[in-house]
């Protein structure tokens, strides 16, 4: 983005001319001190950019952010909030995590269990048993209830075996993980269905209140962790319902997603998520005017120069990303 991409330029100039540069603000830092005229000039750029971004944000409504279990709509200066998931999503997810927790505790064991390992396994077992006692009260369907019991019972059985023997055989752990995979994936599918259906009900209710022009302009931003970005449920849903490039299983860096659905990595703050939408819209205009390429500021402003420099330094060219094999 512009704010990130350009902020390093003055510091590079200072490094080239140390005799005229003001002292850095921190020991060992190359950053410009705020009292340095170039530091003050850079702050003026950041302030101007932030002010313009706020104006852009006000002009691109309606916009939706999905943050954790909530959807937040900004439309006409109003803020509305609705559900993105139900409790069922979390219940299914927690049970699906149990075999992974068992594997995490046992996979690193070599030889007899020591006191610390036994304590951790016993603590996990007690929590599984406590959770299993209340399954009938959670409103699972008969098939879901049977599945949750299979997962938890199998996990308890392996923990009991390991605690009794004082060791776990690698083949027993491998057999356990393979046996749990179908039920874990079914829980994942039911959790995805819960989120998609919940989001769809919320979004459709909001869209019914919008004009056709507002529906055509609607944008969305999804807060995600980095590892969860490719194929994220909410990003897939918005990309389909808003008619954008379907960001599904093979959505990777080399593809060009649409303009109306963004993912905000490593932030679950509402203001920052909406600011990303405004930044994206503002950067597109800046990039078009300066570089004739709308998406140029979606990557580091130094990226092209870095490729040329590294190609000359190491006498090789960057390889394009491998394309997924069609099945």
C-alpha positions in Angstrom: 0.0 0.0 0.0 1.1 3.6 -0.5 1.7 4.3 3.2 3.9 1.3 3.7 5.5 1.4 0.3 6.7 5.0 0.2 7.6 5.4 3.9 11.0 3.8 3.4 12.2 6.1 0.6 13.5 9.0 2.8 15.4 6.7 5.1 17.2 5.2 2.1 18.3 8.8 1.1 19.6 9.4 4.6 21.6 6.3 4.5 23.4 7.4 1.3 24.3 10.8 2.8 25.1 10.2 6.5 27.0 13.5 6.9 23.9 15.6 6.4 21.4 13.3 8.2 20.0 14.1 11.6 20.6 11.6 14.4 18.2 8.7 14.4 15.4 8.5 16.9 16.6 5.2 18.4 20.1 3.7 18.9 20.9 1.4 16.0 17.9 2.6 14.0 18.1 4.1 10.5 14.7 5.8 10.9 14.6 9.6 10.5 14.1 11.6 13.7 10.8 13.5 13.8 12.9 16.7 14.1 14.7 16.0 10.9 13.1 18.1 8.1 12.8 15.0 5.9 11.1 13.2 8.8 8.6 16.0 9.2 8.0 16.0 5.5 7.3 12.3 5.6 4.8 12.8 8.4 3.1 15.4 6.3 2.7 12.8 3.6 1.3 10.3 6.0 -1.2 12.8 7.4 -2.4 13.9 4.0 -2.8 10.3 3.0 -4.8 9.4 6.1 -7.1 12.4 5.6 -7.8 11.4 2.1 -8.4 7.8 3.1 -11.1 8.8 5.5 -12.8 10.8 2.8 -12.6 7.8 0.4 -14.0 5.5 3.1 -17.1 7.7 3.5 -17.7 7.6 -0.2 -17.5 3.9 -0.8 -20.3 2.7 1.4 -22.1 0.4 1.7 -19.3 -1.9 3.0 -19.3 -5.0 5.1 -16.6 -6.4 7.4 -16.5 -10.0 8.7 -14.6 -10.1 12.0 -14.7 -13.3 14.0 -18.4 -14.2 14.6 -19.8 -10.8 13.4 -20.7 -9.0 10.2 -20.6 -5.2 10.4 -22.4 -3.1 7.8 -21.6 0.6 7.2 -24.3 2.2 5.1 -25.4 5.8 4.9 -23.4 6.7 7.9 -25.1 4.0 10.0 -23.5 0.9 11.6 -25.4 -2.4 11.7 -24.1 -5.7 13.2 -25.3 -9.2 12.5 -24.1 -12.8 13.0 -21.6 -14.5 10.8 -21.5 -17.8 12.8 -23.5 -19.5 15.4 -22.4 -21.4 18.5 -22.7 -24.7 16.5 -19.7 -23.6 14.4 -17.5 -23.4 17.5 -18.8 -26.6 19.0 -17.9 -28.6 15.9 -14.6 -26.9 15.6 -13.6 -27.6 19.2 -14.4 -31.3 18.9 -12.5 -31.5 15.6 -9.5 -30.1 17.4 -9.4 -32.8 20.0 -7.6 -35.5 17.8 -5.1 -32.8 16.8 -4.4 -32.0 20.5 -3.9 -35.7 21.2 -1.5 -36.0 18.2 0.3 -32.8 19.3 1.0 -34.2 22.8 2.0 -37.8 21.7 3.8 -37.2 18.4 6.9 -35.9 20.0 7.2 -38.6 22.5 10.3 -40.8 22.3 10.4 -43.6 24.8 8.6 -43.7 28.2 6.4 -40.8 29.2 8.0 -38.6 31.8 6.1 -36.8 34.6 5.4 -33.7 32.6 4.0 -35.6 29.6 1.8 -37.7 31.9 0.4 -34.6 33.5 -0.4 -33.0 30.2 -2.1 -36.1 28.9 -4.1 -36.6 32.1 -5.2 -32.9 32.0 -6.4 -33.3 28.4 -8.2 -36.5 29.2 -10.1 -34.9 32.1 -11.2 -32.0 29.9 -12.4 -34.4 27.1 -14.4 -36.4 29.6 -16.0 -33.3 31.1 -17.0 -32.0 27.6 -18.4 -35.4 26.6 -20.8 -35.4 29.5 -22.8 -32.5 28.1 -23.0 -33.4 24.4 -26.7 -34.4 24.5 -27.7 -30.9 25.7 -26.2 -29.1 22.8 -28.8 -29.8 20.2 -26.7 -31.8 17.7 -28.5 -33.8 15.1 -28.4 -37.6 15.8 -25.7 -38.0 13.1 -23.6 -35.1 14.5 -24.0 -36.4 18.1 -22.8 -39.9 17.1 -19.8 -38.3 15.4 -18.8 -36.2 18.3 -19.0 -39.2 20.5 -16.8 -41.2 18.2 -14.1 -38.5 18.1 -14.0 -38.0 21.8 -14.3 -41.7 22.7 -11.4 -42.6 20.4 -9.3 -39.8 21.8 -9.9 -41.0 25.4 -9.1 -44.6 24.4 -5.7 -43.6 23.0 -4.9 -41.5 26.0 -5.8 -44.3 28.3 -3.6 -46.7 26.3 -0.7 -44.3 26.4 -1.1 -43.6 30.2 -1.4 -47.3 31.1 1.5 -48.4 29.0 3.7 -45.4 29.7 4.5 -45.1 26.0 2.7 -44.8 22.7 3.6 -46.9 19.7 4.0 -44.8 16.5 1.8 -47.2 14.6 -1.0 -46.8 17.1 -0.8 -43.0 16.8 -0.8 -43.2 13.0 -3.8 -45.5 13.0 -5.6 -43.1 15.3 -5.0 -40.1 13.1 -6.1 -41.9 9.9 -9.2 -43.2 11.6 -10.2 -39.7 12.8 -9.8 -37.9 9.5 -13.2 -38.6 8.0 -15.1 -37.4 11.1 -12.8 -34.4 11.5 -13.5 -33.4 7.9 -17.3 -33.9 8.4 -17.2 -31.5 11.3 -15.3 -29.0 9.2 -18.0 -29.3 6.5 -20.8 -28.8 9.0 -18.9 -25.8 10.5 -18.5 -24.3 7.0 -22.2 -24.8 6.3 -23.1 -23.1 9.5 -21.0 -20.0 8.7 -22.1 -19.8 5.1 -25.8 -20.1 5.8 -25.6 -17.7 8.8 -23.7 -15.1 6.7 -26.1 -15.5 3.8 -29.1 -14.9 6.0 -27.6 -11.7 7.4 -26.3 -10.3 4.1 -29.5 -11.0 2.2 -31.5 -9.3 4.8 -29.3 -6.2 4.5 -29.3 -6.3 0.7 -33.1 -6.3 0.7 -32.9 -2.8 2.3 -30.5 -1.5 -0.3 -31.1 0.0 -3.7 -29.9 -1.8 -6.8 -27.1 0.8 -7.1 -26.0 0.1 -3.6 -26.0 -3.6 -4.1 -23.8 -3.1 -7.2 -21.3 -1.0 -5.2 -21.3 -3.3 -2.1 -17.7 -4.2 -0.9 -16.5 -6.6 1.8 -13.4 -7.1 3.8 -12.6 -10.3 5.8 -10.3 -10.4 8.8 -8.1 -13.4 8.7 -4.9 -14.9 10.0 -2.2 -15.4 7.4 -2.4 -19.2 7.4 -6.2 -19.1 7.1 -6.3 -16.8 4.0 -6.3 -19.1 1.0 -9.9 -20.5 0.6 -11.2 -18.6 3.7 -14.9 -19.3 4.1 -16.1 -15.7 4.3 -13.9 -14.6 1.4 -15.3 -17.4 -0.7 -18.8 -16.5 0.2 -18.4 -12.8 -0.6 -16.6 -13.4 -3.8 -19.5 -15.6 -5.0 -22.4 -13.5 -3.8 -20.8 -10.2 -5.0 -19.9 -11.7 -8.4 -16.2 -11.4 -8.0 -13.4 -13.9 -8.9 -14.1 -17.0 -6.8 -11.4 -17.1 -4.1 -11.5 -20.8 -3.6 -9.1 -23.7 -3.0 -6.5 -22.5 -5.4 -6.5 -18.8 -4.6 -2.8 -17.9 -4.3 -0.7 -14.9 -4.7 -0.3 -15.2 -8.5 -4.1 -14.8 -9.1 -5.8 -11.5 -9.3 -8.9 -11.3 -7.0 -11.7 -8.9 -7.7 -11.9 -5.4 -6.4 -14.9 -5.8 -4.1 -13.6 -8.5 -1.7 -10.4 -8.0 0.4 -8.8 -10.0 3.2 -7.2 -8.1 6.1 -4.4 -10.3 7.5 -3.4 -10.3 11.2 -5.9 -7.7 12.2 -9.3 -8.2 13.8 -9.9 -4.5 14.5 -13.0 -3.1 12.8 -11.5 0.4 12.1 -8.4 -1.2 10.5 -10.5 -3.6 8.4 -12.6 -0.8 7.0 -9.5 1.4 6.5 -8.0 -1.4 4.3 -11.0 -1.1 2.0 -10.4 2.7 1.7 -6.7 2.2 1.2 -7.3 -0.3 -1.6 -9.7 2.1 -3.4 -7.3 5.1 -2.9 -4.2 3.1 -4.0 -5.9 2.0 -7.2 -6.4 5.6 -8.2 -2.9 6.6 -7.2 -1.3 3.6 -9.0 -3.3 4.3 -12.2 -2.2 8.0 -12.3 1.4 7.5 -11.4 2.2 4.1 -13.0 -0.6 3.3 -15.4 -1.3 0.0 -13.5 -4.2 -0.1 -11.2 -2.8 -2.9 -9.0 0.8 -1.6 -8.9 0.6 -0.6 -5.2 -0.8 -3.9 -4.2 2.8 -5.0 -4.1 5.9 -3.4 -2.6 6.9 -0.3 -4.5 10.5 -1.6 -4.4 9.5 -5.0 -5.8 10.4 -4.5 -9.5 13.7 -2.9 -8.7 14.5 -5.7 -6.2 13.9 -8.3 -8.9 16.3 -6.5 -11.3 19.0 -6.0 -8.6 18.8 -9.6 -7.4 18.8 -11.0 -10.9 22.0 -9.2 -11.6 23.6 -10.1 -8.3 22.9 -13.8 -8.4 22.7 -14.2 -12.2 19.3 -15.8 -12.3 15.7 -14.8 -13.1 12.7 -15.3 -10.8 10.5 -18.2 -11.8 6.7 -17.7 -12.2 4.5 -19.5 -9.6 3.6 -23.1 -10.6 0.1 -23.4 -11.9 -2.3 -25.8 -10.2 -2.8 -29.1 -12.0 -6.3 -29.5 -13.3 -8.0 -32.7 -12.2 
